[in-house]
Amino acid sequence: MARVKYTVRENKKLGKHSFYAVPIPNDTLTFAELCREACDNTSIEPSIMQAAVTDFMKVVQRNVLKGFRCNLGDKFLTVYPNLQCSVKDTDKVTATAKMVNAANGRSRLGCTVSIKFSQQFAAEVSWQKVDDRGVAIEEDNIVEEGKEHQPGGKPGGGGAEANPPLPGGTVEG
């Protein structure tokens, strides 16, 4: 498996000074390319795969618009309707539940990744730190003597603790 590259960025916002990792995508695969790859070693034609998946996506979209959570495979993704809307206290006004309404919110699609899929990714991924020009940076080996190396970092890709499980055994993020 190829190594996924990442670089480090500085958080220059007001507050505590910090740095964070940013993955660098190798490229973007098109829908057609993914369908062709999915058809490798099968008797399914890529055009038939594309038509079936396109129809499947339309069904998912239609049902999400009806308010349903839609699983895209038992161990993959769940798409669901999401509303971003909140109010905060100000110096003059105390926030109340009555002030929250959909007209003032933003409709969004939510998507969660299954815990098993995230854990599998974390176990199999290999990371390579690079500088701003893409040149590899050698990292210190931080594996302690006698301890097993966890290739992907924390279980769940490091996001499970901050993102509690949702109904259906999925985690935001």
N, CA, C and O of each residue as an XYZ file, in Angstrom:
692
protein
N       0.848     -1.180      0.000
C       0.000      0.000      0.000
C       0.890      1.238      0.000
O       1.892      1.287      0.714
N       0.533      2.212     -0.780
C       1.294      3.461     -0.864
C       1.135      4.263      0.422
O       0.154      4.123      1.151
N       2.105      5.085      0.669
C       2.028      5.967      1.832
C       1.211      7.195      1.467
O       1.322      7.724      0.361
N       0.393      7.639      2.404
C      -0.383      8.862      2.219
C       0.466     10.000      2.778
O       0.927      9.939      3.918
N       0.666     11.023      1.979
C       1.502     12.147      2.396
C       0.691     13.134      3.231
O      -0.518     13.286      3.055
N       1.395     13.801      4.146
C       0.780     14.888      4.905
C       1.825     15.955      5.162
O       3.028     15.693      5.138
N       1.343     17.159      5.408
C       2.228     18.263      5.755
C       1.709     18.888      7.043
O       0.637     18.525      7.528
N       2.455     19.806      7.583
C       2.090     20.444      8.847
C       1.814     21.916      8.590
O       2.583     22.591      7.905
N       0.725     22.406      9.138
C       0.334     23.815      9.004
C       0.295     24.458     10.391
O       0.053     23.800     11.403
N       0.542     25.753     10.394
C       0.495     26.514     11.636
C      -0.877     27.147     11.786
O      -1.414     27.713     10.833
N      -1.444     27.052     12.981
C      -2.707     27.713     13.288
C      -2.363     29.136     13.708
O      -1.800     29.350     14.782
N      -2.700     30.112     12.863
C      -2.333     31.505     13.123
C      -3.484     32.313     13.701
O      -3.391     33.535     13.816
N      -4.571     31.635     14.067
C      -5.705     32.337     14.658
C      -5.335     32.794     16.066
O      -4.383     32.301     16.670
N      -6.111     33.747     16.568
C      -5.895     34.210     17.930
C      -6.159     33.065     18.892
O      -6.986     32.195     18.620
N      -5.468     33.065     19.994
C      -5.621     31.987     20.965
C      -4.318     31.233     21.084
O      -3.247     31.772     20.806
N      -4.416     29.981     21.499
C      -3.219     29.177     21.685
C      -2.553     28.875     20.350
O      -3.210     28.502     19.378
N      -1.249     29.043     20.327
C      -0.451     28.748     19.140
C      -0.380     27.229     18.978
O      -0.137     26.511     19.948
N      -0.593     26.737     17.747
C      -0.563     25.296     17.526
C      -0.229     24.972     16.081
O      -0.201     25.848     15.217
N       0.019     23.710     15.844
C       0.264     23.176     14.511
C      -0.653     21.980     14.310
O      -1.055     21.337     15.280
N      -0.987     21.678     13.061
C      -1.860     20.544     12.783
C      -1.458     19.878     11.472
O      -0.880     20.512     10.590
N      -1.775     18.589     11.360
C      -1.448     17.807     10.167
C      -2.541     17.975      9.121
O      -3.725     18.034      9.453
N      -2.135     18.052      7.845
C      -3.069     18.167      6.723
C      -2.706     17.104      5.684
O      -1.635     17.175      5.082
N      -3.590     16.113      5.464
C      -3.307     15.109      4.431
C      -3.246     15.750      3.046
O      -3.964     16.709      2.765
N      -2.386     15.214      2.189
C      -2.248     15.696      0.816
C      -2.790     14.604     -0.105
O      -2.192     13.532     -0.203
N      -3.910     14.859     -0.779
C      -4.459     13.829     -1.669
C      -3.508     13.543     -2.829
O      -2.872     14.451     -3.365
N      -3.422     12.273     -3.204
C      -2.600     11.900     -4.363
C      -3.222     12.432     -5.637
O      -2.513     12.892     -6.532
N      -4.529     12.373     -5.725
C      -5.286     12.819     -6.890
C      -6.751     12.559     -6.565
O      -7.076     12.112     -5.465
N      -7.623     12.832     -7.506
C      -9.041     12.530     -7.339
C      -9.444     11.525     -8.401
O      -9.184     11.719     -9.589
N     -10.086     10.441     -7.960
C     -10.586      9.449     -8.902
C     -11.999      9.834     -9.308
O     -12.811     10.215     -8.465
N     -12.288      9.737    -10.586
C     -13.624     10.070    -11.075
C     -14.577      8.918    -10.805
O     -14.158      7.795    -10.525
N     -15.853      9.214    -10.892
C     -16.892      8.205    -10.737
C     -16.695      7.095    -11.766
O     -16.809      5.915    -11.436
N     -16.402      7.468    -13.003
C     -16.197      6.482    -14.072
C     -14.989      5.592    -13.777
O     -15.040      4.383    -14.004
N     -13.902      6.185    -13.271
C     -12.709      5.396    -12.943
C     -13.001      4.390    -11.832
O     -12.566      3.241    -11.896
N     -13.737      4.830    -10.819
C     -14.081      3.927     -9.718
C     -14.977      2.788    -10.195
O     -14.801      1.642     -9.783
N     -15.933      3.101    -11.058
C     -16.815      2.056    -11.595
C     -16.023      1.058    -12.438
O     -16.267     -0.146    -12.366
N     -15.080      1.552    -13.234
C     -14.232      0.647    -14.031
C     -13.437     -0.283    -13.121
O     -13.347     -1.484    -13.376
N     -12.859      0.279    -12.058
C     -12.072     -0.541    -11.134
C     -12.954     -1.553    -10.413
O     -12.546     -2.696    -10.202
N     -14.161     -1.140    -10.034
C     -15.089     -2.053     -9.357
C     -15.478     -3.217    -10.260
O     -15.815     -4.294     -9.767
N     -15.436     -3.020    -11.555
C     -15.816     -4.064    -12.517
C     -14.657     -4.984    -12.893
O     -14.864     -5.990    -13.571
N     -13.445     -4.652    -12.461
C     -12.300     -5.523    -12.752
C     -12.590     -6.927    -12.244
O     -13.130     -7.101    -11.151
N     -12.236     -7.908    -13.024
C     -12.406     -9.323    -12.673
C     -13.861     -9.717    -12.440
O     -14.137    -10.666    -11.706
N     -14.789     -8.997    -13.057
C     -16.207     -9.365    -13.004
C     -16.742     -9.365    -14.430
O     -16.062     -8.943    -15.366
N     -17.953     -9.838    -14.574
C     -18.581     -9.817    -15.900
C     -19.453     -8.578    -16.081
O     -20.145     -8.446    -17.091
N     -19.423     -7.673    -15.111
C     -20.254     -6.466    -15.170
C     -19.555     -5.408    -16.017
O     -18.367     -5.141    -15.838
N     -20.296     -4.817    -16.929
C     -19.773     -3.729    -17.758
C     -19.745     -2.443    -16.928
O     -20.683     -2.189    -16.173
N     -18.695     -1.626    -17.050
C     -18.630     -0.371    -16.303
C     -19.846      0.533    -16.528
O     -20.291      1.203    -15.595
N     -20.389      0.564    -17.743
C     -21.557      1.418    -18.007
C     -22.775      0.937    -17.222
O     -23.583      1.750    -16.773
N     -22.911     -0.372    -17.054
C     -24.025     -0.920    -16.265
C     -23.816     -0.581    -14.792
O     -24.764     -0.224    -14.093
N     -22.574     -0.694    -14.321
C     -22.247     -0.337    -12.935
C     -22.568      1.136    -12.688
O     -23.179      1.475    -11.674
N     -22.158      2.019    -13.616
C     -22.429      3.451    -13.461
C     -23.926      3.722    -13.401
O     -24.382      4.503    -12.566
N     -24.689      3.087    -14.274
C     -26.142      3.297    -14.299
C     -26.768      2.827    -12.991
O     -27.625      3.514    -12.435
N     -26.349      1.665    -12.496
C     -26.915      1.127    -11.253
C     -26.567      2.017    -10.061
O     -27.429      2.314     -9.234
N     -25.313      2.440     -9.973
C     -24.898      3.286     -8.849
C     -25.569      4.653     -8.930
O     -25.952      5.207     -7.901
N     -25.716      5.203    -10.124
C     -26.406      6.489    -10.300
C     -27.849      6.382     -9.824
O     -28.335      7.267     -9.121
N     -28.533      5.313    -10.199
C     -29.908      5.111     -9.731
C     -29.950      4.924     -8.221
O     -30.856      5.432     -7.559
N     -28.983      4.200     -7.671
C     -28.897      3.999     -6.227
C     -28.733      5.342     -5.513
O     -29.382      5.589     -4.496
N     -27.866      6.211     -6.044
C     -27.645      7.528     -5.432
C     -28.919      8.370     -5.459
O     -29.188      9.117     -4.518
N     -29.699      8.253     -6.525
C     -30.969      8.984     -6.610
C     -31.938      8.504     -5.538
O     -32.655      9.306     -4.939
N     -31.959      7.194     -5.296
C     -32.830      6.629     -4.255
C     -32.387      7.127     -2.881
O     -33.224      7.488     -2.053
N     -31.083      7.148     -2.636
C     -30.560      7.655     -1.363
C     -30.952      9.116     -1.188
O     -31.443      9.502     -0.128
N     -30.740      9.930     -2.218
C     -31.076     11.354     -2.138
C     -32.565     11.554     -1.849
O     -32.933     12.369     -1.004
N     -33.405     10.818     -2.543
C     -34.851     10.940     -2.354
C     -35.237     10.593     -0.914
O     -36.075     11.272     -0.320
N     -34.639      9.548     -0.352
C     -34.990      9.129      0.998
C     -34.390     10.020      2.075
O     -34.996     10.198      3.131
N     -33.211     10.583      1.830
C     -32.649     11.549      2.776
C     -33.543     12.783      2.825
O     -33.747     13.361      3.893
N     -34.080     13.191      1.668
C     -35.006     14.331      1.633
C     -36.293     14.044      2.406
O     -36.989     14.972      2.817
N     -36.609     12.770      2.603
C     -37.777     12.377      3.399
C     -37.424     12.265      4.884
O     -38.297     12.002      5.711
N     -36.143     12.466      5.224
C     -35.727     12.432      6.623
C     -35.106     11.127      7.079
O     -34.854     10.960      8.272
N     -34.850     10.198      6.173
C     -34.270      8.911      6.549
C     -32.751      8.976      6.582
O     -32.132      9.731      5.832
N     -32.153      8.168      7.468
C     -30.716      7.896      7.438
C     -30.532      6.757      6.453
O     -31.263      5.769      6.526
N     -29.592      6.859      5.545
C     -29.395      5.841      4.505
C     -27.995      5.246      4.603
O     -26.996      5.954      4.472
N     -27.936      3.933      4.837
C     -26.654      3.231      4.899
C     -26.176      2.893      3.501
O     -26.922      2.330      2.700
N     -24.946      3.234      3.214
C     -24.327      2.890      1.935
C     -23.363      1.739      2.200
O     -22.146      1.891      2.099
N     -23.922      0.606      2.534
C     -23.136     -0.566      2.913
C     -23.064     -0.646      4.423
O     -22.909      0.371      5.100
N     -23.176     -1.853      4.950
C     -23.198     -2.040      6.403
C     -21.925     -1.582      7.094
O     -21.955     -1.187      8.260
N     -20.815     -1.634      6.386
C     -19.536     -1.272      7.005
C     -18.864     -0.140      6.246
O     -17.649     -0.153      6.047
N     -19.668      0.854      5.814
C     -19.087      1.922      5.009
C     -19.573      3.286      5.472
O     -19.029      3.823      6.437
N     -20.573      3.866      4.824
C     -21.034      5.225      5.116
C     -22.525      5.261      5.417
O     -23.281      4.393      4.980
N     -22.938      6.278      6.169
C     -24.348      6.581      6.376
C     -24.550      8.052      6.041
O     -23.850      8.916      6.568
N     -25.505      8.333      5.165
C     -25.844      9.706      4.777
C     -27.154     10.062      5.468
O     -28.067      9.239      5.536
N     -27.250     11.290      5.981
C     -28.453     11.686      6.711
C     -28.692     13.191      6.570
O     -27.775     13.952      6.261
N     -29.956     13.606      6.806
C     -30.250     15.045      6.774
C     -29.658     15.716      8.013
O     -29.669     15.141      9.101
N     -29.145     16.926      7.846
C     -28.530     17.640      8.954
C     -28.923     19.111      8.869
O     -29.019     19.672      7.778
N     -29.147     19.723     10.013
C     -29.510     21.134     10.086
C     -28.537     21.827     11.020
O     -28.396     21.437     12.179
N     -27.866     22.855     10.520
C     -26.959     23.637     11.350
C     -27.678     24.914     11.753
O     -27.894     25.808     10.935
N     -28.040     24.985     13.014
C     -28.774     26.149     13.503
C     -28.552     26.259     15.003
O     -28.784     25.299     15.738
N     -28.107     27.412     15.456
C     -27.910     27.622     16.883
C     -28.062     29.104     17.197
O     -27.955     29.955     16.315
N     -28.309     29.394     18.455
C     -28.357     30.775     18.935
C     -27.495     30.861     20.183
O     -27.334     29.876     20.905
N     -26.944     32.034     20.435
C     -26.091     32.249     21.599
C     -26.578     33.468     22.360
O     -27.175     34.382     21.792
N     -26.313     33.459     23.651
C     -26.612     34.631     24.469
C     -25.788     35.817     23.979
O     -24.643     35.662     23.553
N     -26.389     37.004     24.047
C     -25.659     38.241     23.789
C     -25.744     39.079     25.053
O     -26.362     38.673     26.037
N     -25.123     40.245     25.021
C     -25.177     41.124     26.188
C     -26.607     41.557     26.484
O     -26.963     41.787     27.640
N     -27.430     41.669     25.438
C     -28.784     42.190     25.601
C     -29.864     41.113     25.628
O     -30.927     41.324     26.211
N     -29.606     39.953     25.000
C     -30.646     38.933     24.851
C     -30.129     37.570     25.313
O     -29.011     37.169     24.990
N     -30.974     36.869     26.078
C     -30.661     35.506     26.490
C     -31.250     34.545     25.468
O     -32.426     34.650     25.121
N     -30.443     33.616     24.990
C     -30.896     32.650     23.983
C     -31.953     31.722     24.574
O     -31.859     31.310     25.731
N     -32.961     31.399     23.760
C     -34.007     30.458     24.161
C     -34.227     29.449     23.044
O     -33.846     29.687     21.898
N     -34.846     28.323     23.384
C     -35.142     27.285     22.391
C     -36.071     27.813     21.309
O     -35.983     27.380     20.159
N     -36.961     28.742     21.653
C     -37.900     29.294     20.673
C     -37.194     30.068     19.560
O     -37.739     30.222     18.467
N     -35.990     30.552     19.835
C     -35.250     31.334     18.841
C     -34.643     30.452     17.743
O     -34.268     30.959     16.686
N     -34.544     29.159     17.979
C     -33.963     28.234     16.993
C     -35.057     27.797     16.033
O     -36.056     27.210     16.448
N     -34.869     28.084     14.748
C     -35.821     27.607     13.741
C     -35.089     27.351     12.431
O     -34.055     27.955     12.147
N     -35.644     26.451     11.650
C     -35.001     26.013     10.407
C     -34.793     27.157      9.422
O     -33.842     27.131      8.640
N     -35.664     28.158      9.448
C     -35.540     29.278      8.510
C     -34.225     30.027      8.713
O     -33.697     30.622      7.773
N     -33.699     29.998      9.929
C     -32.435     30.680     10.223
C     -31.237     29.740     10.164
O     -30.107     30.156     10.419
N     -31.476     28.481      9.831
C     -30.402     27.492      9.800
C     -29.902     27.226      8.398
O     -30.331     27.859      7.433
N     -28.995     26.286      8.304
C     -28.435     25.872      7.016
C     -28.664     24.373      6.858
O     -28.235     23.580      7.696
N     -29.331     24.000      5.799
C     -29.557     22.587      5.505
C     -28.282     21.996      4.923
O     -27.683     22.551      4.002
N     -27.888     20.876      5.472
C     -26.673     20.197      5.032
C     -26.928     18.694      5.002
O     -27.827     18.189      5.674
N     -26.131     17.996      4.218
C     -26.114     16.543      4.290
C     -25.053     16.161      5.306
O     -23.953     16.714      5.311
N     -25.391     15.216      6.161
C     -24.412     14.680      7.085
C     -23.941     13.337      6.566
O     -24.654     12.672      5.814
N     -22.754     12.938      6.961
C     -22.228     11.639      6.551
C     -21.339     11.115      7.669
O     -20.472     11.830      8.171
N     -21.557      9.876      8.052
C     -20.714      9.243      9.053
C     -20.020      8.046      8.428
O     -20.529      7.432      7.490
N     -18.866      7.730      8.956
C     -18.092      6.576      8.504
C     -18.202      5.509      9.583
O     -18.071      5.804     10.771
N     -18.441      4.273      9.169
C     -18.600      3.204     10.160
C     -17.314      3.039     10.968
O     -16.213      3.269     10.468
N     -17.478      2.639     12.211
C     -16.335      2.441     13.097
C     -15.407      1.368     12.532
O     -14.187      1.534     12.547
N     -15.978      0.266     12.032
C     -15.145     -0.819     11.499
C     -14.325     -0.348     10.300
O     -13.152     -0.700     10.172
N     -14.939      0.446      9.423
C     -14.220      0.959      8.250
C     -13.092      1.892      8.700
O     -11.985      1.833      8.164
N     -13.373      2.753      9.683
C     -12.353      3.667     10.212
C     -11.216      2.899     10.874
O     -10.046      3.240     10.696
N     -11.559      1.861     11.640
C     -10.530      1.067     12.305
C      -9.664      0.329     11.288
O      -8.448      0.239     11.454
N     -10.289     -0.197     10.241
C      -9.534     -0.885      9.194
C      -8.588      0.099      8.502
O      -7.432     -0.230      8.234
N      -9.081      1.306      8.215
C      -8.241      2.340      7.602
C      -7.052      2.650      8.509
O      -5.911      2.697      8.050
N      -7.325      2.862      9.806
C      -6.264      3.206     10.752
C      -5.219      2.101     10.849
O      -4.032      2.383     11.010
N      -5.649      0.850     10.752
C      -4.721     -0.275     10.852
C      -3.867     -0.430      9.598
O      -2.749     -0.940      9.673
N      -4.375      0.001      8.453
C      -3.686     -0.250      7.192
C      -2.969      0.964      6.597
O      -2.092      0.799      5.749
N      -3.321      2.173      7.023
C      -2.739      3.366      6.405
C      -1.283      3.545      6.839
O      -0.898      3.179      7.949
N      -0.498      4.106      5.949
C       0.889      4.441      6.221
C       1.073      5.910      5.835
O       0.720      6.308      4.725
N       1.622      6.717      6.747
C       1.746      8.153      6.521
C       3.193      8.543      6.243
O       4.124      7.957      6.796
N       3.371      9.544      5.377
C       4.691     10.092      5.056
C       4.633     11.604      5.201
O       3.901     12.271      4.470
N       5.400     12.148      6.141
C       5.453     13.596      6.346
C       6.297     14.226      5.244
O       7.384     13.741      4.934
N       5.788     15.320      4.648
C       6.509     16.035      3.596
C       6.521     17.530      3.916
O       5.692     18.018      4.684
N       7.474     18.247      3.316
C       7.506     19.700      3.493
C       6.598     20.359      2.457
O       5.906     19.669      1.707
N       6.599     21.687      2.413
C       5.718     22.423      1.497
C       6.003     22.148      0.025
O       5.140     22.374     -0.824
N       7.204     21.663     -0.285
C       7.550     21.342     -1.676
C       7.278     19.881     -2.010
O       7.467     19.465     -3.153
N       6.832     19.092     -1.020
C       6.548     17.679     -1.250
C       7.721     16.761     -1.001
O       7.650     15.571     -1.308
N       8.811     17.293     -0.444
C       9.994     16.485     -0.153
C       9.784     15.763      1.178
O       9.383     16.374      2.169
N      10.057     14.464      1.189
C       9.855     13.654      2.392
C      10.710     14.158      3.547
O      11.868     14.534      3.365
N      10.117     14.158      4.737
C      10.808     14.536      5.966
C      10.914     13.271      6.809
O       9.911     12.613      7.083
N      12.123     12.938      7.213
C      12.332     11.746      8.030
C      11.811     12.031      9.435
O      12.161     13.044     10.041
N      10.977     11.136      9.947
C      10.431     11.303     11.291
C      11.143     10.360     12.247
O      11.619      9.296     11.853
N      11.208     10.769     13.519
C      11.782      9.900     14.539
C      10.872      8.706     14.737
O       9.657      8.818     14.577
N      11.443      7.567     15.083
C      10.661      6.381     15.399
C      10.190      6.525     16.837
O      10.996      6.469     17.765
N       8.905      6.709     17.025
C       8.371      6.958     18.362
C       7.836      5.693     19.022
O       7.207      5.762     20.078
N       8.085      4.529     18.401
C       7.628      3.271     18.978
C       8.536      2.927     20.147
O       9.756      2.849     19.998
N       7.924      2.721     21.327
C       8.706      2.381     22.504
C       9.150      0.927     22.429
O       8.462      0.088     21.848
N      10.288      0.640     23.013
C      10.838     -0.713     23.008
C       9.844     -1.684     23.642
O       9.336     -1.435     24.736
N       9.571     -2.785     22.954
C       8.678     -3.812     23.487
C       7.207     -3.562     23.233
O       6.383     -4.410     23.576
N       6.843     -2.434     22.646
C       5.435     -2.150     22.367
C       5.165     -2.328     20.890
O       6.011     -2.026     20.048
N       3.969     -2.825     20.583
C       3.593     -3.045     19.189
C       3.273     -1.716     18.515
O       2.625     -0.853     19.107
N       3.729     -1.553     17.277
C       3.474     -0.333     16.502
C       2.040     -0.328     15.985
O       1.580     -1.331     15.438
N       1.335      0.770     16.149
C      -0.010      0.956     15.610
C       0.128      1.804     14.362
O       0.258      3.022     14.476
N       0.105      1.202     13.149
C       0.419      1.927     11.923
C      -0.423      3.151     11.646
O       0.096      4.122     11.095
N      -1.675      3.155     11.993
C      -2.524      4.285     11.656
C      -2.712      5.268     12.777
O      -3.518      6.190     12.650
N      -2.006      5.109     13.862
C      -2.209      6.002     14.994
C      -3.283      5.457     15.901
O      -3.381      4.244     16.088
N      -4.081      6.321     16.461
C      -5.133      5.919     17.387
C      -6.200      5.097     16.673
O      -6.443      5.303     15.484
N      -6.848      4.158     17.390
C      -7.955      3.420     16.776
C      -9.032      4.384     16.315
O      -9.281      5.396     16.971
N      -9.667      4.085     15.204
C     -10.724      4.955     14.691
C     -10.177      6.182     13.996
O     -10.924      7.127     13.741
N      -8.897      6.191     13.684
C      -8.316      7.325     12.981
C      -8.102      8.531     13.862
O      -7.875      9.630     13.356
N      -8.169      8.353     15.188
C      -7.934      9.455     16.099
C      -9.142     10.325     16.325
O      -9.051     11.307     17.061
N     -10.288     10.004     15.715
C     -11.455     10.855     15.850
C     -12.545     10.278     16.710
O     -13.522     10.969     16.997
N     -12.419      9.028     17.137
C     -13.508      8.369     17.849
C     -13.782      9.000     19.207
O     -14.937      9.064     19.629
N     -12.741      9.471     19.903
C     -12.960     10.032     21.229
C     -13.739     11.340     21.161
O     -14.603     11.590     22.002
N     -13.445     12.168     20.178
C     -14.079     13.477     20.065
C     -15.451     13.405     19.412
O     -16.239     14.344     19.526
N     -15.746     12.308     18.732
C     -17.000     12.165     18.012
C     -17.745     10.949     18.525
O     -17.443      9.833     18.102
N     -18.704     11.120     19.417
C     -19.396      9.977     19.995
C     -20.194      9.206     18.949
O     -20.644      9.781     17.958
N     -20.371      7.884     19.173
C     -21.141      7.079     18.223
C     -22.571      7.580     18.091
O     -23.186      8.011     19.066
N     -23.082      7.518     16.887
C     -24.456      7.878     16.592
C     -25.269      6.605     16.457
O     -24.691      5.522     16.375
N     -26.598      6.699     16.431
C     -27.401      5.507     16.199
C     -26.943      4.816     14.918
O     -26.706      5.464     13.898
N     -26.824      3.510     14.988
C     -26.359      2.762     13.827
C     -24.881      2.433     13.926
O     -24.314      1.864     12.994
N     -24.235      2.785     15.061
C     -22.843      2.435     15.272
C     -21.870      3.212     14.416
O     -20.817      2.686     14.055
N     -22.191      4.448     14.081
C     -21.304      5.247     13.253
C     -20.726      6.380     14.076
O     -21.222      6.692     15.158
N     -19.681      6.989     13.558
C     -19.012      8.088     14.240
C     -18.929      9.260     13.292
O     -18.587      9.076     12.124
N     -19.235     10.477     13.762
C     -19.081     11.675     12.936
C     -17.621     11.807     12.550
O     -16.729     11.425     13.308
N     -17.381     12.357     11.355
C     -16.027     12.673     10.993
C     -15.497     11.994      9.844
O     -14.344     12.215      9.474
